[in-house]
Amino acid sequence: MISQYLESLAAALSFDRSLSRRVRQEVEDHLWGAVAADPRGDGLETERSAIAKFGDPQRIAAQFAMVSLARRTKEAGIALILVIAGVFITMKTRIAWYAVMQCAVSDDIRAVLGIVGSIDRYAFWLSVIIGIGGWAYVCGRGIPAEFHPRYRNQLRRFRWLCTAATGALIVSVISDALLTALRLPGAELSAESLLPIFSIAIEVACAGLLVFKIRGITQRETSTAALLLKT
Amino acid sequence: MLKGHLDLIVLAALSAGPAHGYAVIEEIRRRSGQAFDLPEGTIYPALHRLEQTGLLVSHWVTAESGRRRRVYALTRRGERALTERRAVWQQFSAAIGSLLTGARPRGRPA
């Protein structure tokens, strides 16, 4: 009976596999401990009683969903900062590479580079400011015991900040890609063009990771609300 | 009403020392004179939440039964949070007590 209960609890927690594994082990220990402590001894009735005292798996899963959502949100806040830092390092490495390789730029594209470079700079620093704001906003808050409207508003605000920072970062990455395309000599691949292309690929992957994270917390918030509504 | 004070109750139960979930529930029952008989499953999300906010730490141990068991303990931050929340509760409790008995409160409730 306890195994069946643990299965249903693990299934209800399937939205977060690591949490599901951990909770399953904890609850298993708890339930067998409760059975062992029962003066009636082992038996189906004792197991049934321990399970009844523990509660409905859906209800417990809904409470854990809140904890999981809060963790994912904080992880997204940290990912935001790390990704922006990663893009910054990649950009600086590429610029250093251009300096080492002494890449010359013709006068006719210099003006275009200036305009795109300005867009790149402003977009990047905008993403830094909004990103730090988003991270500070989410990391400075506790995890409420209930999914009340105030908490939902906090999540919405954080998602907006994340989306704005990611949007600005995407503009910066596109500008970087454009700058790289303008700087690279011809369409042929050479040893000196490999690092700039690779660095752009890293920037694109970083921006993609952020989009993936934002999508993840949006989906988790929806599923948490649905789970809480059910219980 | 208990639900709103669950964090304080769990922190207070762990102030005696590190314990696993089942022992926390037993401690709550014992210290409340069996008055607090919470649905046992609600303790675990609270333990996880408090751990995530840095008020608790936890680690796995192997129990005598051979099963793996998660043991929770208060962090420094958790101890401070407990002290603060205890003080707030005592002020509040004193104010309510005074209100009900008609005596003047000694401090300002939070």
Chai-1 contact restraints between the chains, C-beta under 6 A:
chainA,res_idxA,chainB,res_idxB,connection_type,confidence,min_distance_angstrom,max_distance_angstrom,comment,restraint_id
A,Q25,B,R68,contact,1.0,0.0,6.0,A-B,restraint_1
A,E26,B,G21,contact,1.0,0.0,6.0,A-B,restraint_2
A,E26,B,R70,contact,1.0,0.0,6.0,A-B,restraint_3
A,D29,B,R67,contact,1.0,0.0,6.0,A-B,restraint_4
A,D29,B,R69,contact,1.0,0.0,6.0,A-B,restraint_5
A,H30,B,G21,contact,1.0,0.0,6.0,A-B,restraint_6
A,H30,B,Y22,contact,1.0,0.0,6.0,A-B,restraint_7
A,G33,B,Y22,contact,1.0,0.0,6.0,A-B,restraint_8
A,K53,B,E40,contact,1.0,0.0,6.0,A-B,restraint_9
A,F54,B,E40,contact,1.0,0.0,6.0,A-B,restraint_10
A,F54,B,G41,contact,1.0,0.0,6.0,A-B,restraint_11
A,G55,B,P39,contact,1.0,0.0,6.0,A-B,restraint_12
A,G55,B,G41,contact,1.0,0.0,6.0,A-B,restraint_13
A,I60,B,G41,contact,1.0,0.0,6.0,A-B,restraint_14
A,Q63,B,P45,contact,1.0,0.0,6.0,A-B,restraint_15
A,F64,B,P45,contact,1.0,0.0,6.0,A-B,restraint_16
A,V67,B,P45,contact,1.0,0.0,6.0,A-B,restraint_17
A,V67,B,H48,contact,1.0,0.0,6.0,A-B,restraint_18
A,V67,B,R49,contact,1.0,0.0,6.0,A-B,restraint_19
A,R71,B,Q52,contact,1.0,0.0,6.0,A-B,restraint_20
A,G142,B,T53,contact,1.0,0.0,6.0,A-B,restraint_21
A,I143,B,R49,contact,1.0,0.0,6.0,A-B,restraint_22
A,I143,B,Q52,contact,1.0,0.0,6.0,A-B,restraint_23
A,I143,B,T53,contact,1.0,0.0,6.0,A-B,restraint_24
